[in-house]
Amino acid sequence: MSWIVSSFALLAVALAAGVAWYERSHPSSRVLALVGTLAALAVLGRVAFAPLPNVKPTTDIVLIAGYALGGAPGFMIGAVAGLTSNFFFGQGPWTPWEMAAWGAVGMGGAALARMSGRRIGRIPLAIACALAGLGFGALMDFSDWTLYSGDHSWRWFVARSGTSLPFNLAHALGNLLFALAFGPALLRSLERFRRRLDVRWVASSSPAGIALLALLGATALLAGAPAARAAGPASYLARAQNRDGGFGDRPGLGSSSLFSAWATLGLAAQNRNPADVARGGRSALAYLRAGARGLSGAGDLERTLLVVGPAGVSPRSFGGRDLVASLLAHRRSDGSFDGQVNLTAFGVLGLRSVGVGAGSSTVRSAGAWLARQADADGGWNFYRRGGVSDIDDTGGVLQALLASGQGGNAALSRGVAFLIHRQNPDGGFPANPGGTSNAQSTAWAVQGLVAARRDPEALHRGGARSPLAYLRSLTAADGSVRYSRTSTQDPVWVTGQAALALARRPFPLGRVARRTGARRASAAGPGAGAVGGSSSAAQRRASAVARAQATRRAESERKDGVDWSRLLSPSGGAWASEAGTLTALLLPPAEAPPPAPKR
C-alpha cells in the first residue's frame, strides 16, 4: 500500500471517528445551530484575510470554540470550516488534512479547558492560539511529505519545514494578535451559551470503570450509603460562598451576580434569609446590592427582584436603584416585557416577589399575554407563540400564570399536560423534548408542576421514577447536584436551582424570617435540608403556624375535589413541613398578611 493511500485511510478513520463522536453526543438543536454559526464564522475569517498569506483568525475561533463547548463540537467546527472554506480556495488532497488539523485544534481547546480549570487569561490564551498555529503548520508540512515526497526521507521533511517556516510563523503571529484582540470576549460569550445549553462531556464506558462503579454501588447499598447523605445542596451552597458575599460558578471561582442570585435563591428555599447568607462578614444580599447599579437587562432585574422578595427589603431603593421602575421600563403596551415569553414570565414573578399584587393591571395584562403565547402543543418557548416549546420556559410560565391570577385559564392545564408527557424514562426532563435529561430542566418542570398543584413525587410516566428521585440521584456526597449523568458543569447554579425543586418551592418565594439571635448556620453543617445550626423558637412557631394554616386550607380544598392529603403527608423525608410552607405561600392564610412573593 502506498504512502498516499495509507495516509488517506488513516485520515478517513480519524475524521469518521470525530464525526461519530459528535453525533453520539446527541447535540440539541441550539448546539447544532451554534456549531454551524461558528464554522461559518471560521470560514469567513479565512476568506476575509485571504490576501494575507496564512494570517487568519480561523484557528483562534476553532480553539476557543473547543475550549468553551467541548472536544466533539470543537472538532466538528474545525472540520466543517476546513471543508467549507476550500469551496472558495479549491478542493484537493490537502482538504482532509486541513479538516483533521483544525479538528485537532478544536480538541486541543477542550484539553486546554480541562488543564486550566476553565480559568485562562488573555495572554495565556493568545500563546495557546499561537502554538496551535505552529502545530497546524507542522501537520500540514507532514501532509506535504506524504503527498508529494518521492522518497519520504527525513531530509525532504526538514527541507519542506524550512521553506514553510515563514508562513507558519506568520500564522502563529496572526493567531496571537487576533486572540489578544477578541479572544476573551468570544470566550465569555460562548461560556455563557454553554451554561445555558446541554453541553455534555462523555464519560468512560470501559469494562474496568463499569466494574468499579458496580462495586462502589454495591458497597454503598450494603452500608446504607451514610456518607452520600452526609451533606445536602444547602450545605454545599453555603460552603461555596466567597468572602465578598457572592458566589462563583463553583467553589473558589470569582463571584458573579448570576451565580450569586441562584445560590441565594436555593438557600432561601431552605428558609435562609439572603441577609443571613454570609461569609467573611459580607452577605449575599450585600454583594447583590453592591452590583445593583450595573444591572441593565430585564432578566438581570427580574432575577434580583426574586432575591429581594425573600430578603424583605425595599426594591424601590436597592443599592441606589429603583428595581421596579427599571423593570417597568421594559414593559410594552401589549403587557409583555420586551416582547418575550421568558422575560414576561419572570417579570411577573419578580414583581409578585416584591409585593406587587396579582390584581394589578401590570401583572394581569402580562399573565393574559403569556396565556395567549402558548404553542399548539400546549407548551411555551423562549420567544413567543409559534416556536418550538421547551421544558424550562413552560415550567417558568406555569408559575407566572398562577402568580398572575390565571389559574383558571385553559392554557394552564394544557401546559401541565405538555410537561407530564415529556418526562423521560429516567424520571428527569430534557431542555427540549426528546433530548437527554438534566437537573435544571427537571427543576423547572418540578416548580411548574408544584405551582399548578401537581405532586411531582407521584409522576411516574411509563413506569419511570419521579423527577424528584431523579434529582436526588444526581446529588453527590458533597451535596452538589450534577447537571446530568455525564456533566458537572456550573455546580453552584445547578445546585441552587435543584434546591428549589427538592424543597418543592415554586416562584415567587415568600419573605424569609431573619435569624436574629439564633446561632448562625455553619457552612459545613450537616443535613440535606439545612445548612447547619438550629432554628430559633420564633422560626419554629412560624413554621408550625404555616403548616397548621396550610392544613386547614387543604381540608377546605378537598371539597373542590383537590386531594391535598398526598401533598401534605407523602412518604419519605421532611417534605410535610416544606409542603405546608409552600401551600401557605401559594394560598395566603386569612389570619395573617400574605408573604411577599419572589423570583
N, C-alpha and C positions, 0 to 999 in steps of 0.2 A: 504493500500500500504506500502511495507517495506521501510526501510531507503535506501537500496541499489537501489531499483527500482526508488524511487522518486529522489534520488540524480543523477542517470544517466539520468532521464528525464530532470531535470534542466540543466545538462551538455549538453545534446543534443540540447536543445533550445538555450543555450548560444553559443555553437560552430556554430550552423546553423545561428544564428543572425550575428556572426562575419564574417562568410564566405559570407553571403548575403550582408553585409555592404561593404565588399571589392569588390564584384562583381558589385554592383550598382555604384561604383566609376568609372567603365569603365577604368581600367588602360591600358595605352598604352603598346605596345609590349616590349618596352625597360624597362618600370617599371616592367612588368612581369618577364623579364629576370633578373633584379636586385633582385627582391624578391626571385626568385628561387636560385640565386647565394648566397645570404645572408643566406637563410635557409640551403643550403648545407654547408656553412662555419660554421654555428652554430652547425650542426650535426658533422662536422669534429672536431670541438673543443671539443665536448662532448666525442667523440670516442677516440681522441688522448690522452686525460687526464683520460681515464677510470681507469688506475692503481691507481690514487689518488682519493679516495672517496670524492665525492661532490666538488672537485676542478676542475672547467671547465669554459671556457670563454663564454659559450652559453648564459647565462643571460646577460652578458655585450653586446654581439653582438645584441641580440634582443632589449634591451633597447635603444641602440644607434641608431639602425635602426628605431625604432618608433619615436625617437627624431627628426631624420633628415627627414624621409619620411612621417610621419603621423600615426594616430592611426590604420587605416584599413590595410595598408601594414605591420605595426609593428605587429598587431595581426596575420596576415597570416604567417609571418616569424616565429613567436614563435610557432604557432600551427603546422605548417608543420615540424618544427625542432623536436618538441616533438614526432610526429607520426613517422617520418622517422628514427630518431635515435633509436627508440625501435625495429626496424628490426634488430639492432645489439644487443641491451641489452635485448630484449624479450618483446613481446606484452603481455598485461594483462589488468585487470580492472583499473590499475593505468594510462594507456596511455591517456585516455581522460582528466583525471585530470592534467596530465603534459601538455597536449596541451592547456588546459584552463589557467593553471598557467603561462606558457610562453607567451601565447597570451595576458594575462593581463599585463605582464611585458612590452610588446610592446606598449600597450595602455598607460601604465604609462609613458613610454618615451615620447609619444606625449603630454601628460598632462604636463610633466616637461618642454618641449619646450615652451608651452604656458605660464606657470608660470614664466619662466626665461627670456621671451622675446627673446629666441634663443641666449642668451649670457650666457655661462656657462664655468667656468674654470676647470682645470684638477682635482683639489681636490674635489670641489662640485660634479662633475660628478662621481668620484670614490666613494664618500659617497653614492650617489644615487644608484649606482650599488650594493654596499654592502647591503643597505636597501632592494633593490629588491631581493637579495638572501635570506634575512631573511623572506620577505613576501612570496617568493616561498616556502620556507620550512614550514611556518605556514599553507599554503593552502594544502600542501601535508600531513601534520600531520592531518588536518581536513579530508582529503580523507581517511586516515587510520582509523580514528574514525568512518566514515560512513560505511566503507567496512568490518572492522574486529572487531569492538567493539560489544560485545554481548548486553550489557545493555545501550550503548550510554550515559553513565554518564559523567559528567564533570571531575570526578576523573580519569577516563580512559584517557581522553584527556590530562589532566595535566601530567599524568604519561608518556604518549606517547611523549609529547612535551619535557619532561625532558630527555628521552633516546635519542631523536634525536637532542638535542641541540648541542652536539659537532660537528655533521655533518653539521648542519645549520650554525654554526659559521665558520666552515672550508669553506663552500660555500661562505659566506659573505666575509671572508678574501681573498679568491682566487679572487672573483669579484673585490675587492678593488685593489689588486695588478695588475690584468690584466688591469683594467681601467687606473691606473696610468701609465702603460707601453705603451698601444697602444690606449687608448680611444680617446684622442683629434685628433690623426692622422686619425683614422677611421671616426670620426665625420666630420672632414674637407672634407674628400673625398666624403662622402655621401651628405654633404651640397652642394658641387659643382655639383654633379649629380642632386640633387633636383632642383637647379636653372635652369638647362638646360631642364628638362623634365616637363611634365604636371602632377604635383602633386597637387591635389585639396582637400581643406577642405570643407566638405559638410555642407551647411547652413541649418538652421532650416526651416521646412516647416509647422510649426504649424498654425492652423487657426488664432490664435491671431496675429502671426507675419505677416501672409499674409494680414490680415485686416489692420494692422498698416501701412504696405508698401503701400497698396492701398490708404489709407487716406493721407499719405505723398505725394504720387504721384499726387493725385487729387489736393492737396493744391498747389504743385509746378506748376501744369498746370494753375490753376486759377491765380496764382500770376505771371505767366510768367517766373517762375524759375530764378529770377535775381541772387540769391545767388549762384546757381550752376555754373553760368557763370562769377563769380567774379574773378576767377583765372584760369590759364591755365597751361599746362605742363611746360612751360618755367619758370613761376614764382615759381612753386613747386620745380623745379630743383635748381633754384637759392637759395631758402631758405634752401635746403638740403645740401648745400656746407659746409664743415668743415673749421675750421680756418687754417688748414695746406694746404688748397687749394684743397684738394681731396674730394671724395665723398664715403660714405659707402652704404651698402645695403639699408638703409633707414635713414632718418634724425636722427642724434645723434649717429650713429654707426661709428666705425673706418673706415678710408679711405682704399681703395684698388685700384690698377691700373685698374682692370676690370670695377668696377662701375664708377670710375672717368672718364675713357675714354668714356663710353656710355653716361654719363650725359653731358659731354663736347660736344659730337657729337650732342646730342639733342639740346643743346643751339646754336651750330654752325649753325644748320638748321634754327635758328631764327636770323641769322646774328650777333651772338656774337662771336667775335674772342676769342679763348681759352686763350690768354694772358689777355683778359679783364674780363674773368670769375674769379673773385677774391673775397676773403673774408679774413679778418684779415691780409691784406697786402700780402697774398700769392695767386697766380693764379693757376688755374687748370693745365696750361701748366708747371708752375714751379714744381708742385707736380709730374707730369709725367716725367719731365726732371730729377728730383732727383732720380727716380727709374729706369732710363734707363739702368744702368749697370747691373741691376738684371734681365733684360729680357732674356729669354732663348729660349722658343719655337717659332716656326714660327708664331703661332697665336698671341702671345703677341707682336711680332714685327709688324705684319700687322695692328693690332688694333692701335698701337701707331702711325704708319705712317698715318693712317686715320685722326688722330688728328693733326699731324704735318702739313699736307697739308693746312687746313684752317687757321692755325696759321701763315703760311707764313715764317717759319723758316727753316734753313737748316737741312735736315735729315742726312747729312754726318757728322755732329758734334753736336749731340743732347745728352746732358748730358755726353759728353766724349765718345760717341758711334756712329759709322757709321751704322745707321739702315739699309740702303740699302745693304751695303756689308754683313751685318749679315744675312739679309733675303735671299740674293742670295746664301749664303752657303747652304740653304735648297733646292736649285733648282736641279732637276735631268736632265739627258740627254734627257729624253722624253719631257721635257718642263714643267713638273708638279713641284709642291712644296711638297716634302715629299710623293709624290705618292697619294695624297688625293684630292678629288674634293673640299672639303671645304677650305682647306689651299691654294689650287691653285687659287680658285676664289678670295679669299681675298688677295692673293699675287698680283694678277693683280690689284685689286682695291687700295691696299696700294701703289704700285709703281706708278700707274697713279695719285694717290693723290698728290704725291710729284713731279710731273712734268715729269716722265718717259713717253716718247711718245708712242702712240698706235702703231706706226710703228716700235718700237724697236724689235729686234729679241726675247728678253726675253718675252715681253708681247704678241707678235704674237704667239709664239710657245705655250705659256701657254693657250691662248684663243683657239687655234686649238685643244689642248689636251682636254680641257673642252668640246668642241663640240663633241668629239668622245666618251665621257663618258656618254652621255645621255642614260637613261634606255629605255626599249622597250615602256613604256607608255608615253615617252616624257619628264619625269621629271628627276631629279638628286637626288642621295643620298649622304651621307656624305663621303663615301669612293671612290668608282669608279663603273663603269658600272657593272650591274648585281645584285645590291641590291634592296632594297625597297625605291622607291622615296619618298621624303618628301617635304613639302612646304618651309621650311626655306632654305634648300640648293638650291632648284630650284629658289627661289627668288634671292638668292645671285649670282648664276651662270648667270642668265639673265642679271644682272647688269655688271658682269665681261665680258660677251660676247660683250655687247655694248661698254664697255670701251676698249676692245682689238681689235676693228675693225671687229668683227664677226657679225655685224648687218644683213648681207645678208645671213647668214648661215641658212639652213632649220631647224636646231636644235632650233633656237630661236623661230620660230613660233610654233613649237611643244611644247616647254616649256611653252609658253604663254597659249596655249590651255589646257595643263595639269593643270595650276593654275586655269584658269577660270572654269573648270569643277569640281574643288574641293572646291568651295565656299559652305559653309554650309547654311542652311535655315535662320540662324540668321544674315547672312551677313558676318560673320567672316570666318577665315580659321583655320584648326587644324594643329597641328605639323605633324601628319601623316594622310593620307586620311582615312576618316571615324571616326576620333576622334572628341573631343569637341573643339570648337573654343577657341583661346586665343589671347591676344593682340600682343605678339611678333611674332607669325607665321603670323598673319594678317598684321603686319607691313612689314615683309619680302615680303609677296605677293604684297603689295601695291608698295613697292620700285621697285620690279622686273617689275611690270606692267607699272609703270610710265617710267622706263628706256626704256622699249620696246614701248613707246609712246601709251600706252593704258590709257584711262581715268578711274581710279578706281571708281569715283563717278557715272559712267554710268554702272557699273557692278551690275546687279540685277538677278543673276541666280535663276530661278524658282520663281521669284517674291520677292526675298529676298531684304533687304535693302542693301545699298552699304557697302563695307568694311570700308570706312571712317566713315560712320554713325555708324557702329558697334564700332569702336574705340572711337568715341565721346560719345557713350552711356556708355562706361567704365570709362569715366573721372569723378572723384569725385569733390566735391565742393572745395577742396584744390588744385586742379589742377593735382593731381596724377592720373595715369591710372592703373586700376586694371589689373591683369594678365588675369583673366577670371571672369565670373559671380560669382564664388564661391571661388576665391582666390585673396589675395592681396600680394602675395609673391614678393619679390625683387622690391619694388615700384620704386626705383631710376633707376634701369636698365630698367625695363619695360617702365617707363615714357620716358626715354631718347630715347629708340628705337621707341616708338609710336610717339614722337615729330617729328622725321624724316619723318615718313609716313604721319602724319597730315599736314606737310608742303610740302608734295609731293617732297621730296628731296632724290633721289637715290644717291648711291655712284658711283664715287667719288665726294665729295663736292669740291667746288672751294675755293680759298683763300678768307677769310673774312676780310674786311677792319677794321682796328683798330678804336676805338672810342676816339682817342686822341683829347682832347679839348672839348669833349662833356660831358654832365652830366652823370655820371656813373649810370648804371641801379640799381634800388633798388631791394633788394631781396624780398621785399614784394609788388612789383609793380603789378598793375592790368593788365588784358588782357590775352587772351589765346595765342596771337601771339607775345607778347613782355614781357620782364621781368620787365619793368618799365623804366622810363627815356625817353628822346627824342633823336631821331637820329640827327646827325649833318647835316648841309646843304650839305656837301660833300657826305654823305651817301645817302641823298635823291636824289641828282643829279645822283649818280651812279646807284641807283635803277631805276630811270626814264630812263637812258640810256639803262640799261639792258632790261627793258620792251620794249622800242622802237625797240631795235635791235631784240629781240625775235619776236616781232610782224611782223617786216619786213621779218624775216626768215620764220615765219609761213605762211605769204602770198605767199612766193615763193614755200613753200612745198605743198600748195593746188594744184599746177599744177601737182604734182605727185600723187594726189588723197588722200592725208592725210588731214583729217578735224581737223585742229588745232584750229579752232574758238571755239570749245567746251572746249578745254583745257585752252584757254586764257581768256574766259569770261563766265564761268559757273555761275549758280545761287548760292548764298549763301556764305557769308563771304568774307575774304580778300584773296581768292585763286588766283585772277588775278595777283597780284604782285608776289606771290610766283611762279606761273606758268611761269611768264616772266623770273624770275631769274633762275629757273630750266632749261628752254629751252635754255637760254643763256649759261648755264653750259654744257648742252649736245651738243649744236651746237655753238661753239665759234664764235663770230662775226668777220668778216674780218677786221673791222676798229680798233680793239683793240687786244692786246695779249690775248690768251685764259687763263682762270683762271686755277690754279693748281688743279688737282683732289685730292680726298681724300677717305680714307677708314674708 
